[in-house]
Amino acid sequence: MAESSYPFEKDSPDGGRTAVTQNDWQSMASMWSGDRINMRLTSTNLVPEAMPFYARVSDVNTITVQPGEAFVGGFYYKLDAASAVRIDSNLSKDKSRVDLLVLRADLAKGSVNLTIRRGAESTSPKIPKPARQPGGEWELPLYVIRVPKGGGGNPVAEPVHPYMSGDDAASVAPAQSVAYHQPQGTFIRCLDPKGQYEAFNGSDGYTVTRDLGATKTYTPLILNTRVSTAGKLQARGRWRWIAPNMIWYSVDIANNTAIDFWNNAQDDCISFTLPMPFHGDIGQVLSGQMTNGGYDAGMPNFVDLRGYTWGGNRTNVARILYQNPKYLHEGLDYLRVFPRDSYILFSGVYETQGLK
């Protein structure tokens, strides 16, 4: 077995070397970062004409590319003045072509240069694949260039190059506090054993993106009953962040008492609570069921339920509705009773305002 390692202060009989070839360098440096344009995007710097490598079509055969810096296949590249790149004419009368404007690291030449990977004329032209050969040619795509048929009309340049992203950060303090000091585009993973989660510091502010680890628990409440349900119900709830401002939840509330809990007024609807408030800008509908094996309180044994929140409701309270059991044409009614020896289940996904 041959072992090699580098760079060290001196050569070693165990495979350590001082000298680093350009192939060695590429193998090492490409592990530090993928191909990227040297610019971090924020909400204040997205003016296309001011961004690195901005390309402007000058005529049917020329694209002018503005200065920029990049990391390509493990090598640094800098263009410090505008550069004109030639596009081959497409003289085909019935076939278009798609080229690729790239930064090409050519290890045989020992340089990175701005160039065109030419496509083939076709009635359905394909975007050329960039070269990805360690030790040979390695290309970072900048623009897809659509070259019209017949040699007429200017080509169209479509940007496809990737930019630097914010470095991920880990924290024990609440991620919201850490995010304030991080650049836009940063993901923060809070690794506090009491609550592990991931958050994102974006152009529209801070948001939790997902929970990591165990599902959270909470105790849901039944509201708007004539007799208080406090301490009388077996209520269990589970929830977790699954995406920005999106919560998965599951609720199981059992009435194991001998009491039928009726609503406290004719126009009040029995409701339940969720772990976080609704978004509030728009209404949402939730799905649930009630099992009532004894047909108590005049209710069916198995009831399809709907949770309902209206636009403007920014609380964590959802009203419960069900199909009128006597007349189908009456549609949904407010739930007015939670019968004895029955239980209510709700589960699903809803949108919240998140944490600001």
C-alpha positions in Angstrom: 0.0 0.0 0.0 1.4 3.4 -1.1 0.7 6.3 1.2 1.2 10.0 0.4 0.5 13.2 2.3 1.5 16.9 1.9 2.6 19.6 2.4 5.1 19.1 5.2 8.3 20.9 6.2 10.4 18.0 4.9 10.1 14.8 3.0 9.4 11.6 5.0 10.1 8.0 4.3 6.5 7.3 5.3 5.1 9.2 2.3 5.1 12.8 3.6 6.2 15.4 0.9 7.2 19.0 0.8 6.5 19.5 -3.0 2.9 19.9 -4.2 2.1 19.6 -7.8 -0.8 21.4 -9.4 -2.7 18.1 -9.4 -1.9 17.7 -5.7 -3.1 21.2 -5.1 -6.4 20.6 -6.9 -7.1 17.5 -4.9 -6.4 19.4 -1.7 -8.0 22.7 -2.5 -11.2 21.4 -4.0 -12.0 20.0 -0.6 -12.1 23.5 0.9 -14.8 24.8 -1.3 -16.9 24.1 -4.4 -16.9 26.3 -7.4 -18.1 29.7 -6.4 -18.2 33.4 -7.4 -16.5 35.5 -4.8 -19.5 37.4 -3.6 -22.0 36.9 -0.8 -25.5 37.8 -1.8 -27.6 40.1 0.3 -30.8 42.0 -0.2 -28.8 45.2 -0.9 -26.4 44.0 -3.6 -28.6 42.3 -6.1 -28.2 44.9 -8.9 -27.3 42.7 -12.0 -25.1 45.3 -13.7 -22.9 45.7 -10.5 -22.5 42.0 -9.9 -19.3 40.0 -10.7 -19.0 38.6 -14.3 -22.1 40.5 -15.5 -22.4 39.7 -19.2 -23.7 42.1 -21.8 -24.4 41.0 -25.4 -22.6 43.5 -27.6 -23.5 42.1 -31.0 -24.2 38.8 -32.8 -20.7 37.6 -32.1 -19.6 39.3 -28.9 -20.4 39.1 -25.2 -18.6 41.5 -22.9 -18.0 40.2 -19.4 -17.4 42.5 -16.4 -14.6 41.9 -13.7 -15.0 39.3 -11.0 -13.3 36.7 -8.9 -14.0 33.0 -8.5 -12.8 29.7 -7.2 -12.7 27.1 -10.0 -11.8 23.4 -9.5 -9.6 24.3 -6.5 -7.9 27.4 -8.3 -8.4 31.1 -7.7 -9.3 33.3 -10.7 -9.5 37.1 -11.1 -10.7 39.2 -14.1 -9.7 42.8 -13.3 -11.1 44.5 -16.5 -14.0 43.9 -18.9 -13.3 41.2 -21.4 -14.9 40.5 -24.8 -15.7 36.9 -25.6 -16.4 35.8 -29.2 -19.5 33.7 -30.0 -19.3 31.6 -33.2 -22.0 32.5 -35.8 -24.8 30.1 -36.3 -25.4 29.9 -40.1 -27.9 27.0 -39.9 -31.2 28.0 -41.4 -33.4 25.7 -39.3 -31.3 24.8 -36.2 -30.6 26.8 -33.1 -27.6 26.3 -30.8 -26.9 26.6 -27.1 -23.3 27.5 -25.9 -22.0 27.7 -22.4 -19.8 30.6 -21.2 -17.4 29.2 -18.6 -14.3 29.7 -16.5 -12.1 26.8 -17.5 -9.2 25.6 -15.3 -6.9 23.8 -17.7 -4.2 22.0 -15.9 -2.3 21.2 -19.1 -2.0 24.9 -19.7 -1.6 25.8 -16.1 -4.3 28.6 -16.1 -7.9 29.5 -15.6 -9.5 31.4 -18.5 -12.8 32.8 -19.7 -14.0 30.8 -22.7 -16.9 29.3 -24.6 -17.9 25.6 -24.6 -19.7 25.4 -27.9 -22.9 23.4 -28.3 -24.2 21.7 -31.4 -26.8 23.1 -33.8 -30.1 21.2 -33.4 -33.8 21.6 -33.7 -33.8 20.8 -29.9 -30.4 22.1 -28.8 -29.0 20.8 -25.5 -27.0 22.8 -23.0 -23.3 21.5 -23.1 -22.1 19.7 -20.1 -19.2 21.5 -18.3 -15.9 19.7 -18.1 -15.3 18.0 -14.7 -12.0 16.2 -15.1 -9.6 16.4 -12.2 -6.1 16.9 -13.5 -7.5 17.9 -16.9 -10.1 20.6 -17.6 -12.6 21.8 -15.0 -15.2 24.3 -15.8 -17.5 26.7 -13.9 -20.5 27.7 -15.9 -21.3 31.4 -16.0 -24.0 31.9 -18.6 -26.1 29.7 -21.0 -25.9 31.4 -24.4 -28.8 30.8 -26.7 -27.6 31.4 -30.3 -30.5 31.9 -32.8 -30.6 30.2 -36.2 -29.8 31.8 -39.5 -27.0 34.1 -38.2 -29.6 36.7 -37.4 -30.4 38.4 -34.1 -28.3 38.7 -31.0 -27.6 35.7 -28.7 -29.3 35.7 -25.3 -27.3 35.2 -22.1 -28.9 33.6 -19.1 -26.9 33.6 -15.8 -26.3 30.2 -14.2 -23.3 30.8 -11.9 -23.3 30.1 -8.2 -22.3 32.6 -5.5 -20.8 32.2 -2.1 -23.3 31.3 0.6 -23.1 32.3 4.3 -21.2 29.8 6.4 -23.2 27.6 8.7 -22.9 28.4 12.3 -23.6 26.4 15.4 -24.8 27.8 18.7 -25.9 27.0 22.2 -27.5 30.4 22.8 -30.9 30.8 21.0 -30.3 30.9 17.3 -32.2 34.2 17.0 -29.6 35.9 19.1 -26.8 34.5 17.1 -28.4 35.3 13.7 -28.3 39.0 14.5 -24.5 38.9 14.1 -24.4 36.7 11.0 -24.5 37.7 7.3 -27.7 37.1 5.3 -27.9 33.6 3.9 -26.5 31.9 7.1 -28.0 28.8 8.6 -27.6 28.4 12.3 -28.0 25.1 14.2 -28.8 25.5 17.8 -27.4 22.4 19.6 -28.7 23.1 23.1 -29.7 19.7 24.4 -33.0 21.3 25.7 -34.0 22.1 22.2 -32.1 21.4 18.9 -33.2 23.2 15.8 -32.1 24.9 12.6 -32.8 28.5 11.6 -32.1 30.8 8.7 -31.0 34.4 8.6 -32.5 35.6 5.3 -33.3 38.9 3.6 -36.8 38.9 5.1 -35.5 38.2 8.6 -35.0 35.3 11.0 -37.0 32.1 10.8 -36.8 28.6 12.3 -36.5 26.1 9.4 -36.8 22.8 11.1 -36.6 21.0 14.5 -33.8 18.5 15.0 -34.0 15.7 17.4 -37.1 14.7 19.4 -40.7 15.9 18.7 -41.8 18.6 21.1 -44.8 18.2 23.3 -47.5 20.6 24.6 -50.9 20.4 26.3 -53.8 21.4 24.1 -56.8 23.0 25.6 -60.5 22.8 24.9 -62.1 26.3 25.1 -65.6 27.8 25.1 -67.4 25.2 27.2 -70.1 26.0 29.7 -68.4 23.9 32.4 -64.6 24.3 32.6 -62.6 21.4 31.2 -59.5 22.3 33.3 -58.0 19.2 34.9 -60.8 17.0 33.6 -59.5 16.0 30.1 -56.5 13.8 29.1 -54.9 16.1 26.5 -51.7 15.3 24.6 -50.1 17.3 21.8 -46.9 16.8 19.7 -45.4 19.2 17.2 -42.3 20.3 15.3 -41.1 22.9 12.8 -40.8 21.1 9.5 -40.0 24.1 7.2 -39.9 27.9 7.5 -43.1 29.0 9.4 -44.6 25.6 8.9 -45.6 23.3 11.8 -46.6 19.7 11.9 -48.8 18.9 14.9 -50.9 16.1 16.3 -53.5 16.5 19.0 -55.3 13.8 21.1 -57.9 15.0 23.6 -59.9 12.4 25.5 -63.0 13.1 27.6 -63.0 10.2 30.0 -65.5 11.8 32.4 -69.2 11.4 32.8 -69.8 15.0 31.7 -71.0 16.2 28.3 -69.2 19.5 27.8 -71.6 21.9 26.0 -70.6 25.2 24.5 -71.1 28.2 26.8 -73.4 30.2 24.6 -75.6 29.7 21.5 -73.1 31.4 19.2 -69.9 30.1 20.8 -67.9 27.3 19.1 -66.0 24.7 21.0 -62.4 25.3 20.1 -58.9 23.9 20.7 -55.4 25.4 21.0 -52.3 24.8 18.8 -48.7 25.1 19.9 -48.1 28.4 18.0 -50.3 31.2 16.6 -51.7 31.1 13.1 -50.1 33.3 10.4 -53.3 35.4 10.3 -53.0 36.9 6.8 -55.2 34.2 5.4 -57.6 31.6 6.7 -56.7 27.9 7.1 -58.6 24.6 7.5 -57.5 21.7 9.7 -58.6 18.1 9.6 -59.8 15.9 12.5 -62.3 13.4 13.9 -64.2 12.6 17.0 -64.9 9.1 18.2 -68.1 8.7 20.3 -68.8 5.0 20.7 -71.7 5.5 23.0 -73.6 7.9 20.8 -73.6 10.3 23.8 -75.1 13.8 23.7 -77.0 12.8 20.6 -73.9 12.8 18.5 -72.9 10.2 15.9 -70.3 7.5 16.8 -67.7 8.7 14.3 -67.7 12.4 13.4 -65.6 14.2 10.7 -64.3 17.4 12.1 -62.8 20.6 10.6 -60.6 23.1 12.4 -61.1 26.6 11.1 -59.2 29.9 11.4 -60.2 33.0 9.5 -58.0 35.7 8.0 -57.0 38.1 10.8 -56.9 35.4 13.5 -53.3 35.6 14.9 -54.0 33.5 18.0 -53.4 29.8 18.5 -57.1 29.0 18.8 -59.0 27.0 16.1 -62.8 26.6 16.0 -64.2 23.1 15.5 -66.9 22.4 13.0 -68.7 19.3 11.9 -71.4 18.2 9.4 -75.0 18.7 10.6 -76.0 15.2 11.5 -79.7 15.6 10.5 -79.6 17.6 7.2 -76.8 17.3 4.7 -77.9 20.5 3.0 -77.3 22.4 6.2 -73.5 21.9 5.7 -71.1 22.5 8.6 -72.2 23.6 12.1 -70.2 24.8 15.1 -69.3 21.9 17.4 -71.5 22.5 20.5 -70.7 19.5 22.6 -67.8 17.3 23.5 -69.6 14.1 24.7 -68.6 11.9 27.6 -66.4 8.9 26.9 -65.3 10.3 23.5 -62.1 11.7 22.1 -61.0 14.2 19.5 -58.0 13.8 17.2 -56.5 16.5 14.9 -53.3 16.3 12.9 -51.7 18.0 10.0 -49.6 21.0 8.9 -50.4 24.8 9.3 -48.6 28.1 8.7 -47.6 30.3 11.5 -45.9 33.7 11.7 -42.8 32.0 13.1 -40.4 33.8 15.5 -39.3 37.3 14.8 
